[in-house]
Amino acid sequence: MSEKLPESRRIVSSRHLAEGEGWELSELEYGLIVAYNAFSRWMIRCMSAAGQPNLSALEILILHNVNHRGKDKRLSDICFLLNIEDSHTVNYGLRKLLKAGLLDSEKRGKEVFYRTSAEGADLCAAYRDIRRHCLLDGLEAGDLPGKDLRELARSLRALSGHYDQASRAAASL
């Protein structure tokens, strides 16, 4: 049963999207917008503190993704894992990271594989240490226990599937 809040008390980014049934999704979307912007700002400032102030949020995500498990990755792997449709933005980020010396690349047949350079791996380690000190150490044990974080992450992944399906439906209109 949906909670009945007066429209004036609903915390949404766009009231016209929160009218009638399903307004709670608009409230969640506003939460996602605010969280995404805070997360992006955090990544950029953390990376700057780690010694690399000139990377965008997407470039930081790409660097961490390429560094993940020490396994070489192709452009298509990175786009798939980050759920990015526009491969041109990822390709631009890869070129910038290569130029900065944070990635190495190797052509194998028609495919290009990327891996973190020693400098890139060191930067990811410095980021991890700053993250632990500034973010993890600041979380109270009761604020968001690991079980709650895992459940929230599962729900967000499931929700992303609904948005992906809706975007395919909208593209067919």
N, C-alpha and C positions, 0 to 999 in steps of 0.2 A: 504494500500500500504506500503510495507516494505521500511524502510529507507536504502539507499545505502551508507554504510560506507566502506572504504577500509579495507580489512582484517587486515592490520597492525594496525588499530585503534580500532578494536573490543576488548573489555575487557572480555576475556574468560580464563578459566583455562586450556583448552585443545584445541588447534587450530584445531587438526584433527577432533574434534567433532563439529566445528563451520564452516565447509566448506559448501558452497552452501546454499540452502533454509533452513530456520529454525534456522539460526545461533543465533537469538535472544534468543532462549531457552538456548543455551550454556552460553550466557551472564547472564541470570537469574540464571542458575545453579551455576555459579561462585559467584554471589551475595549471593545465599543461603549458599554456602560453607563458605564464609567469615563471613556472619551473624551468622551462627551456631557456628562457632569457637569463635567469639566474645561473643555470648550469653553464651556459655559454660564457657568461662573464667570469665565472669561477675558473673554467678551463683556461681561458686566456690569461688571467692573472696568475694562476698557478704555474703555467708554462713560462710566463715572464719571470716569475720568482726562481724558476728552475734554470733560467739563463737564456731563454729564447723568446724575446718580446714581440717578434714580428709574425707570429703565426695566427691564423684565424681559427675559430672553433672547429670548422670542418677539417682544416689541415692537422689540427691536434688529434682529432678522431681518426684520421687516416694514419698518422704516425703510430698511434697506439694500436690500431688494428693491424698494421703491417708488423709491428713488434710482437703481437700476440702469438705466443707459443713458439716463437723463433722459426716459423714456417714461411717460406717464400709464398707470395701472393700475386695474383694477376689483377688487373684492373677490374675484371668482371667479378672476381672473388670479393674484392673490397666493396664494390657497389652492392653486391648481394648481401653481404654480412651487415652492412650499415643501412640497408634498405633505401638506397639512393638510386633513383631512376635516371637522373641526368649525369651520365658518365663523364661529360665534359668538365663538370666542376671538380670531380674527383681526379681526372687526368691533369687538370691545371694544378691542383694541390700536390699531386705526385711530382710534377715537374719542379715546383717550388721547393719541395722537400729534398729532391735530388740536388738541385742547385745549392741548397744550404748545406749539403754534405751529410744530411741526416738519414738518407736512404741510399742504397746501391741498387742497381738494376742489372738484369742479365737477359739477353734475348735468347730464347729457345724456340727455334723454328719461327713461326709467325707470332708467338706470344712473348710478352715482356713480363718477367717476374721481378718483384720488388722484395727487398729485405732491409731491415734497419742496418745502418753502418754502425761501427763501434761508437761513434759520436752520438748517433740517434738512440742507441740502446742506453748509453750513459744518461742522455737527457730524459728518457722514459723512467729510468731509475731515480733520477733526481726529482722528477714530477711525483713519482710514487711516494718518496720520502716527505715531500712538502704536503702532499695530500693526507698522509698519515698524521703529520704534525698539526696541520691547520684544520682539517675537516674531521677525520676519524676521531682524533683525541678530543674534539669538541662535542661529539655526540654523547649524550648521557646514555647509559646502558638501557634505561627504560624508555627513552624517546622513540627509537625505532629499532627494536630487537631484530636480529638476523632473520628470524622466522617471518616477521612482518615485512621486512624488506624483500625477502624472496617472494612472498605472496603478492606484494605490490608489483614487483617486476613481472611476475607471471600474468597478472591482470593487464598490465600495460602491453605486453607482447600479444595477448589475445585481442585487446582493443585495436592494436595496429592492424591485425588481420581484418577487422570489421571496416576500418578506414580504407584499407587497400581494396577490399571488395566494393565498397561504395564508390571509390574513385574509378574503378573499372566500369561500374554501372553508369556513372556520370559521363564518362568518356564516350559511351555508346549512345548518349542522347542526341 
